[in-house]
Amino acid sequence: MAKIELNVDGKAHSIDADPDMPLLYALRDDLGLRNPKFGCGLAQCGACTVLVNGEPVRSCVTPVDSLAGAKVTTLAGIQTDGKPHKVQQAFIDEQVPQCGYCLNGWIMNTVSLLEKTAKPTDAQIREALTGLKCRCGAHVAMLRAIKRAAQA
């Protein structure tokens, strides 16, 4: 066990944990955050995605000790003054959620994409979303929402 310092959603946290413990477990079990989900545990589905210094990272395979000095942002951390981020709002406006389990990964990857590329092409959108899995078939609505967010 070691004392691990984390900066999550702009707040400093200190936890006692095995340095090799996945960030996902620290976020959910130690910090009580429910936004990143446990999906596959193998970094293949994206349900556990968070941003680390603005880059999408699969938290289920990222050891907590690798995050010294990093800024971790969860889905809850992209809101401003309790208002949804423009990507979240676009997903609401397009009525994307069906089961909603995978949305965390899709939204966090989209936020990162739009931070780097304000008006992405279809190819850039597809590339940014590579590897994300959705089993309920909301892909078409998600793409509409991503394009809506890019226009906002």
N, CA and C of each residue as an Amber inpcrd file, in Angstrom:
protein
   456
   0.8460000  -1.1810000   0.0000000   0.0000000   0.0000000   0.0000000
   0.8920000   1.2460000   0.0000000   0.3870000   2.2820000  -0.6490000
   1.1250000   3.5440000  -0.7190000   0.1230000   4.6880000  -0.6960000
   0.5850000   5.8490000  -0.3050000  -0.2400000   7.0480000  -0.3590000
  -0.1540000   7.5640000  -1.7850000  -1.3030000   7.6520000  -2.4440000
  -1.3780000   8.0970000  -3.8350000  -2.1320000   9.4280000  -3.8680000
  -1.5290000  10.4140000  -4.5150000  -2.1540000  11.7300000  -4.6660000
  -2.7520000  11.8230000  -6.0640000  -4.0290000  12.1740000  -6.1250000
  -4.7240000  12.3080000  -7.4010000  -5.4010000  13.6690000  -7.4990000
  -5.3840000  14.2450000  -8.6980000  -6.1350000  15.4690000  -8.9760000
  -7.2700000  15.0510000  -9.9080000  -8.4840000  15.0150000  -9.3530000
  -9.6400000  14.5520000 -10.1130000 -10.6910000  15.6550000 -10.1470000
 -11.0680000  16.0410000 -11.3230000 -12.0780000  17.0820000 -11.5360000
 -11.7330000  18.3600000 -10.7720000 -10.4330000  18.6860000 -10.7530000
  -9.9650000  19.9230000 -10.1350000  -9.8110000  19.8700000  -8.6290000
  -9.9790000  18.6940000  -8.0280000  -9.8460000  18.5610000  -6.5780000
  -8.7290000  17.5850000  -6.2500000  -7.9600000  17.9060000  -5.2200000
  -6.8830000  17.0280000  -4.7720000  -7.4580000  15.9390000  -3.8730000
  -6.9920000  14.7240000  -4.0990000  -7.4140000  13.5740000  -3.2950000
  -6.1790000  12.7760000  -2.9170000  -6.2310000  12.1730000  -1.7480000
  -5.1680000  11.2990000  -1.2870000  -5.8020000   9.9770000  -0.8750000
  -5.3030000   8.8950000  -1.4490000  -5.8340000   7.5760000  -1.1100000
  -4.6900000   6.6430000  -0.7460000  -4.9920000   5.6310000   0.0400000
  -4.0480000   4.5540000   0.3230000  -4.4090000   3.4070000  -0.5960000
  -3.4750000   3.0410000  -1.4600000  -3.7910000   2.0180000  -2.4580000
  -2.5450000   1.3090000  -2.9370000  -2.7520000   0.1540000  -3.5090000
  -1.6910000  -0.5500000  -4.2140000  -1.3440000   0.3100000  -5.4260000
  -0.0720000   0.6480000  -5.6250000   0.3030000   1.5070000  -6.7570000
  -0.1220000   0.9710000  -8.1300000  -0.2970000  -0.3390000  -8.2410000
  -0.6970000  -0.9390000  -9.5120000  -2.2120000  -0.9990000  -9.6870000
  -2.9770000  -0.5480000  -8.6810000  -4.4300000  -0.5980000  -8.7780000
  -4.8950000   0.2660000  -9.9470000  -5.8500000  -0.2160000 -10.7360000
  -6.3690000   0.5950000 -11.8370000  -7.0520000   1.8680000 -11.3300000
  -6.8530000   2.9450000 -12.0580000  -7.4860000   4.2170000 -11.7340000
  -8.9940000   4.0620000 -11.5780000  -9.6110000   3.2500000 -12.4050000
 -11.0620000   3.0560000 -12.3300000 -11.5040000   2.6620000 -10.9300000
 -10.7660000   1.7590000 -10.3010000 -11.1330000   1.3120000  -8.9540000
 -10.9880000   2.4490000  -7.9440000  -9.9480000   3.2580000  -8.1040000
  -9.7710000   4.4050000  -7.2010000 -10.9230000   5.3870000  -7.3680000
 -11.3000000   5.6680000  -8.6160000 -12.3750000   6.6220000  -8.8720000
 -13.7060000   6.1210000  -8.3120000 -14.0180000   4.8780000  -8.5570000
 -15.3200000   4.3380000  -8.1390000 -15.3310000   3.9490000  -6.6610000
 -14.3320000   3.2100000  -6.2200000 -14.3670000   2.6510000  -4.8670000
 -13.8670000   3.6290000  -3.8030000 -12.7890000   4.3440000  -4.1000000
 -12.2180000   5.2470000  -3.0970000 -12.8440000   6.6370000  -3.1300000
 -13.1480000   7.1430000  -4.3300000 -13.6960000   8.4970000  -4.4480000
 -15.2080000   8.5140000  -4.6490000 -15.8190000   7.3730000  -4.8610000
 -17.2710000   7.2840000  -4.9760000 -17.8460000   7.8520000  -6.2620000
 -17.0300000   7.9780000  -7.2920000 -17.5080000   8.5010000  -8.5780000
 -18.1150000   7.3700000  -9.3990000 -19.2200000   7.6340000 -10.0330000
 -19.9190000   6.5880000 -10.7800000 -19.9280000   6.8180000 -12.2860000
 -19.2810000   7.8770000 -12.7510000 -19.3030000   8.1600000 -14.1870000
 -18.5110000   7.1610000 -14.9980000 -17.2240000   6.9520000 -14.7480000
 -16.5700000   5.9010000 -15.5230000 -17.1410000   4.5540000 -15.0920000
 -17.4570000   3.7340000 -16.0560000 -18.0690000   2.4310000 -15.7910000
 -17.0570000   1.3160000 -16.0020000 -17.2590000   0.2020000 -15.3120000
 -16.4980000  -0.9990000 -15.6010000 -17.2140000  -1.7080000 -16.7310000
 -16.5150000  -1.8770000 -17.8380000 -17.1050000  -2.5710000 -18.9850000
 -16.4270000  -3.9090000 -19.1720000 -15.2970000  -3.8900000 -19.8430000
 -14.6050000  -5.1330000 -20.1690000 -13.4030000  -5.4000000 -19.2640000
 -12.8340000  -4.3610000 -18.6860000 -11.6430000  -4.5310000 -17.8570000
 -10.3760000  -4.7480000 -18.6590000 -10.4720000  -4.6260000 -19.9740000
  -9.3320000  -4.8930000 -20.8600000  -9.0080000  -3.7210000 -21.7870000
  -9.5840000  -2.5550000 -21.5340000  -9.3710000  -1.3560000 -22.3550000
  -9.8800000  -1.5270000 -23.7800000 -10.8920000  -2.3620000 -23.9650000
 -11.3950000  -2.6200000 -25.3070000 -12.7380000  -1.9710000 -25.6050000
 -13.4770000  -1.5370000 -24.5680000 -14.8260000  -1.0260000 -24.8370000
 -14.9510000   0.4900000 -24.6600000 -14.1880000   1.0890000 -23.7530000
 -14.2200000   2.5350000 -23.5580000 -15.1630000   3.0370000 -22.4900000
 -15.9330000   2.1760000 -21.8380000 -16.8830000   2.6230000 -20.8180000
 -16.1840000   3.3010000 -19.6390000 -14.9160000   3.0010000 -19.4300000
 -14.1630000   3.5270000 -18.2950000 -13.3650000   4.7910000 -18.6360000
 -13.5580000   5.3630000 -19.8050000 -12.7300000   6.4630000 -20.2860000
 -12.8280000   7.7060000 -19.4050000 -11.6550000   8.2550000 -19.1100000
 -11.5170000   9.5590000 -18.4590000 -10.5060000  10.3400000 -19.2830000
 -10.3960000  11.6230000 -19.0110000  -9.3490000  12.4170000 -19.6560000
  -8.2040000  12.5860000 -18.6740000  -6.9980000  12.3510000 -19.1340000
  -5.7940000  12.5960000 -18.3500000  -5.0090000  13.6520000 -19.1160000
  -4.9410000  14.8250000 -18.5090000  -4.3280000  15.9800000 -19.1690000
  -4.9350000  16.2040000 -20.5580000  -6.2490000  15.9920000 -20.6470000
  -6.9850000  16.2540000 -21.8850000  -7.0430000  15.1070000 -22.8720000
  -6.3200000  14.0310000 -22.6030000  -6.2930000  12.8910000 -23.5230000
  -7.1620000  11.7520000 -22.9940000  -7.9540000  11.1060000 -23.8530000
  -8.7690000   9.9800000 -23.3970000  -7.8880000   8.8040000 -22.9730000
  -8.2070000   8.2630000 -21.8080000  -7.4370000   7.1540000 -21.2400000
  -8.4240000   6.1290000 -20.7000000  -8.1270000   4.8710000 -20.9230000
  -8.9550000   3.7940000 -20.3800000  -8.5140000   3.5520000 -18.9330000
  -9.3450000   3.9570000 -18.0070000  -8.9670000   3.9230000 -16.5920000
  -8.9200000   2.5160000 -16.0140000  -9.4990000   1.5400000 -16.7030000
  -9.4930000   0.1720000 -16.1820000  -8.1150000  -0.4750000 -16.2490000
  -7.2070000   0.0800000 -17.0450000  -5.8630000  -0.4950000 -17.1680000
  -4.7580000   0.5150000 -16.8460000  -5.1260000   1.6720000 -16.3200000
  -4.1490000   2.7110000 -15.9990000  -3.8310000   2.6610000 -14.5070000
  -2.5930000   2.3100000 -14.1410000  -2.2480000   2.2350000 -12.7190000
  -2.2870000   3.6230000 -12.0710000  -2.7820000   3.6740000 -10.8300000
  -2.9040000   4.9680000 -10.1470000  -1.5550000   5.6350000  -9.9370000
  -0.4980000   4.8590000  -9.7720000   0.8070000   5.4870000  -9.5230000
   1.4090000   6.1390000 -10.7580000   0.7900000   5.9690000 -11.9220000
   1.2950000   6.5920000 -13.1520000   0.7410000   8.0020000 -13.3460000
  -0.0380000   8.4870000 -12.3910000  -0.7560000   9.7460000 -12.5830000
  -0.2230000  10.9000000 -11.7460000   0.9800000  10.7750000 -11.2260000
   1.5530000  11.8570000 -10.4110000   1.6000000  13.1490000 -11.2210000
   0.9820000  14.1860000 -10.7010000   0.9780000  15.4870000 -11.3490000
  -0.0150000  15.6340000 -12.4880000  -0.7480000  14.5840000 -12.7950000
  -1.6970000  14.6310000 -13.9120000  -3.0530000  15.1430000 -13.4500000
  -3.7820000  15.7390000 -14.3920000  -5.1580000  16.1710000 -14.1430000
  -6.0880000  15.1320000 -14.7510000  -6.8970000  14.5260000 -13.8990000
  -7.8680000  13.5330000 -14.3360000  -9.2320000  14.2130000 -14.3810000
  -9.9210000  14.0670000 -15.4930000 -11.2570000  14.6480000 -15.6320000
 -12.2430000  13.5420000 -15.9450000 -13.3150000  13.4920000 -15.1490000
 -14.3800000  12.5240000 -15.3780000 -15.5550000  13.2300000 -16.0460000
 -16.5700000  12.4790000 -16.3640000 -17.7680000  13.0420000 -16.9760000
 -18.3560000  14.1590000 -16.1160000 -18.3280000  13.9810000 -14.7980000
 -18.8530000  15.0160000 -13.8960000 -18.0100000  16.2830000 -13.9560000
 -16.7480000  16.1490000 -14.2800000 -15.8420000  17.2890000 -14.2880000
 -15.8970000  18.1540000 -15.5250000 -16.6510000  17.7540000 -16.5460000
 -16.7120000  18.5810000 -17.7530000 -17.8500000  19.5920000 -17.6970000
 -18.7090000  19.4770000 -16.7070000 -19.7990000  20.4400000 -16.5400000
 -19.2390000  21.7760000 -16.0620000 -19.9780000  22.8380000 -16.3120000
 -19.6080000  24.1660000 -15.8320000 -20.7690000  24.7220000 -15.0250000
 -20.5010000  25.0340000 -13.7720000 -21.5410000  25.5810000 -12.8870000
 -22.8110000  24.7370000 -12.9080000 -22.6430000  23.4200000 -12.9260000
 -23.7850000  22.5100000 -12.9110000 -24.5120000  22.3730000 -14.2300000
 -24.0210000  23.0580000 -15.2590000 -24.6600000  22.9770000 -16.5800000
 -23.8990000  21.9670000 -17.4430000 -24.6290000  21.2200000 -18.2670000
 -23.9730000  20.2320000 -19.1120000 -22.9720000  20.8730000 -20.0720000
 -21.9020000  20.1550000 -20.3250000 -20.9440000  20.5190000 -21.3660000
 -21.6930000  20.4950000 -22.7000000 -21.2010000  21.2170000 -23.6960000
 -21.9040000  21.2590000 -24.9880000 -22.0530000  19.8700000 -25.6070000
 -21.1220000  18.9740000 -25.3320000 -21.2450000  17.6090000 -25.8550000
 -22.3680000  16.8770000 -25.1210000 -22.4120000  17.0100000 -23.8180000
 -23.5000000  16.3960000 -23.0600000 -24.8490000  16.9360000 -23.5260000
 -24.9290000  18.2440000 -23.7250000 -26.1830000  18.8550000 -24.1560000
 -26.5940000  18.3560000 -25.5350000 -25.6340000  18.1960000 -26.4150000
 -25.9430000  17.6830000 -27.7540000 -26.4750000  16.2530000 -27.6760000
 -25.9080000  15.4420000 -26.7830000 -26.3950000  14.0710000 -26.6170000
 -27.8240000  14.0890000 -26.0680000 -28.1160000  15.0210000 -25.1770000
 -29.4780000  15.1670000 -24.6520000 -30.4160000  15.6160000 -25.7640000
 -30.0100000  16.6510000 -26.4990000 -30.8530000  17.2020000 -27.5640000
 -31.1630000  16.1750000 -28.6510000 -30.2140000  15.3240000 -28.9470000
 -30.4110000  14.2960000 -29.9790000 -31.0460000  13.0260000 -29.4110000
 -31.3670000  13.0490000 -28.1320000 -31.9930000  11.9080000 -27.4530000
 -31.2120000  10.6180000 -27.6990000 -29.9040000  10.7040000 -27.4780000
 -29.0160000   9.5750000 -27.7510000 -29.2180000   8.3920000 -26.8120000
 -29.2930000   8.5960000 -25.5150000 -29.2370000   7.4330000 -24.6170000
 -30.3140000   6.3980000 -24.8900000 -29.8680000   5.1850000 -24.9870000
 -30.7890000   4.0560000 -24.9400000 -30.4550000   3.3560000 -23.6310000
 -29.4640000   2.4950000 -23.6190000 -29.0760000   1.8990000 -22.3360000
 -28.1820000   2.8580000 -21.5600000 -27.3890000   3.6720000 -22.2560000
 -26.5640000   4.6870000 -21.6120000 -25.2570000   4.2030000 -21.0230000
 -25.0030000   2.9120000 -21.0450000 -23.8180000   2.3830000 -20.3740000
 -22.5160000   2.8710000 -21.0060000 -22.4690000   2.9470000 -22.3060000
 -21.2340000   3.2960000 -23.0070000 -21.0420000   4.8010000 -23.1730000
 -22.0510000   5.6030000 -22.8630000 -22.0130000   7.0350000 -23.1700000
 -20.8180000   7.7460000 -22.5750000 -20.3750000   7.3240000 -21.4020000
 -19.2190000   7.9430000 -20.7850000 -18.0410000   7.9860000 -21.7590000
 -17.7300000   6.8640000 -22.3740000 -16.6040000   6.7970000 -23.3010000
 -16.8000000   7.6500000 -24.5410000 -17.9910000   7.6120000 -25.0980000
 -18.2710000   8.3880000 -26.3080000 -18.1830000   9.8870000 -26.0240000
 -18.7480000  10.3050000 -24.9150000 -18.7210000  11.7340000 -24.5800000
 -17.3110000  12.1920000 -24.2650000 -16.5700000  11.4350000 -23.4810000
 -15.2200000  11.8690000 -23.1060000 -14.2920000  11.9070000 -24.3170000
 -14.3910000  10.9420000 -25.2190000 -13.5770000  10.9760000 -26.4360000
 -13.9610000  12.1580000 -27.3120000 -15.2510000  12.4800000 -27.3660000
 -15.7100000  13.6080000 -28.1710000 -15.2280000  14.9260000 -27.5810000
 -15.2840000  15.0540000 -26.2670000 -14.7860000  16.2730000 -25.6190000
 -13.3200000  16.4840000 -25.9820000 -12.5210000  15.4380000 -25.8870000
 -11.1030000  15.5420000 -26.2230000 -10.9200000  15.9270000 -27.6940000
 -11.6740000  15.2890000 -28.5790000 -11.5860000  15.6030000 -30.0140000
 -11.8900000  17.0730000 -30.2630000 -12.9890000  17.5760000 -29.7100000
 -13.4020000  18.9540000 -29.9800000 -12.4840000  19.9770000 -29.3280000
 -11.7570000  19.5860000 -28.2950000 -10.7530000  20.4870000 -27.7030000
  -9.6080000  20.7050000 -28.6880000  -9.2990000  19.6810000 -29.4700000
  -8.1730000  19.7440000 -30.4110000  -8.6020000  20.1880000 -31.8080000
  -9.8220000  19.8000000 -32.1970000 -10.3020000  20.0510000 -33.5510000
 -11.7310000  20.5610000 -33.4670000 -11.9010000  21.8460000 -33.5960000
 -13.2190000  22.4690000 -33.3940000 -14.2590000  21.9770000 -34.3950000
 -13.8730000  21.7970000 -35.6240000 -14.7950000  21.3660000 -36.6860000
 -14.2430000  20.0980000 -37.3410000 -14.3550000  18.9610000 -36.6830000
 -13.7670000  17.7370000 -37.2340000 -14.5240000  17.2140000 -38.4530000
 -13.7920000  16.5680000 -39.3170000 -14.3910000  15.8910000 -40.4660000
 -14.9760000  14.5580000 -39.9950000 -15.7600000  13.9320000 -40.8560000
 -16.3030000  12.6150000 -40.5170000 -15.1750000  11.6220000 -40.2390000
 -14.1080000  11.6930000 -41.0170000 -12.9740000  10.7880000 -40.8220000
 -12.3080000  11.0390000 -39.4640000 -12.1620000  12.2930000 -39.0730000
 -11.5680000  12.6080000 -37.7730000 -12.4620000  12.1250000 -36.6300000
 -13.7560000  12.2500000 -36.7990000 -14.6890000  11.7530000 -35.7840000
 -14.5580000  10.2410000 -35.6550000 -14.5770000   9.5360000 -36.7790000
 -14.4430000   8.0680000 -36.7490000 -13.1340000   7.6590000 -36.0810000
 -12.0590000   8.3510000 -36.4120000 -10.7620000   8.0070000 -35.8210000
 -10.7610000   8.2230000 -34.3080000 -11.3420000   9.3210000 -33.8500000
 -11.3780000   9.6270000 -32.4210000 -12.2180000   8.6200000 -31.6450000
 -13.1600000   7.9840000 -32.3060000 -14.0670000   7.0500000 -31.6390000
 -13.6940000   5.5870000 -31.8540000 -12.5660000   5.3580000 -32.5150000
 -12.1170000   3.9960000 -32.7880000 -11.9860000   3.2150000 -31.4790000
 -12.5240000   2.0300000 -31.4910000 -12.4000000   1.1500000 -30.3400000
 -13.5240000   1.2490000 -29.3260000 -14.3580000   2.2570000 -29.4370000
 -15.4830000   2.3550000 -28.5080000 -16.5640000   1.3700000 -28.9280000
 -17.2190000   0.7910000 -27.9610000 -18.2610000  -0.1950000 -28.2400000
 -19.6020000   0.3130000 -27.7250000 -20.6210000   0.1270000 -28.5460000
 -22.0060000   0.4000000 -28.1590000 -22.8090000  -0.8070000 -28.6070000
 -23.4920000  -1.4180000 -27.6670000 -24.2290000  -2.6360000 -28.0060000
 -25.7130000  -2.3920000 -28.2280000 -26.2020000  -1.1780000 -27.9180000
 -27.6430000  -0.9560000 -28.0670000 -27.9940000  -0.2970000 -29.4020000
 -26.9890000   0.0860000 -30.1920000 -27.2500000   0.5910000 -31.5250000
 -27.5510000   2.0700000 -31.6330000 -27.0360000   2.8650000 -30.7120000
 -27.2950000   4.3060000 -30.7310000 -26.2710000   5.0730000 -31.5680000
 -25.4780000   4.3890000 -32.3720000 -24.3890000   5.0150000 -33.1260000
 -24.8260000   6.1930000 -33.9940000 -25.9130000   6.0370000 -34.7220000
 -26.3490000   7.0840000 -35.6380000 -26.7190000   8.3460000 -34.8510000
 -27.4340000   8.1800000 -33.7610000 -27.7960000   9.3320000 -32.9280000
 -26.5490000   9.9560000 -32.3020000 -25.5770000   9.1310000 -31.9270000
 -24.3410000   9.6650000 -31.3580000 -23.6030000  10.5210000 -32.3780000
 -23.5220000  10.0640000 -33.5940000 -22.8460000  10.8420000 -34.6310000
 -23.5600000  12.1670000 -34.8810000 -24.8920000  12.1520000 -34.8670000
 -25.6440000  13.4100000 -34.9900000 -25.3070000  14.3500000 -33.8360000
 -25.2380000  13.8010000 -32.6340000 -24.9380000  14.6200000 -31.4510000
 -23.5270000  15.1950000 -31.5200000 -22.5840000  14.4110000 -31.9870000
 -21.2030000  14.8870000 -32.0900000 -21.1190000  16.0320000 -33.1000000
 -21.8040000  15.8880000 -34.2160000 -21.8020000  16.9690000 -35.2170000
 -22.5230000  18.2040000 -34.6710000 -23.5780000  18.0130000 -33.8960000
 -24.2920000  19.1450000 -33.2720000 -23.3550000  19.8730000 -32.2910000
 -22.6170000  19.1150000 -31.4960000 -21.7000000  19.7190000 -30.5270000
 -20.6000000  20.5000000 -31.2330000 -20.1430000  19.9750000 -32.3630000
 -19.0850000  20.6660000 -33.1180000 -19.5770000  21.9780000 -33.6940000
 -20.8750000  22.1040000 -33.9240000 -21.4500000  23.3370000 -34.4600000
 -21.8150000  24.3380000 -33.3610000 -21.8470000  23.8700000 -32.1110000
 -22.2740000  24.7370000 -30.9880000 -21.2050000  25.7600000 -30.6440000
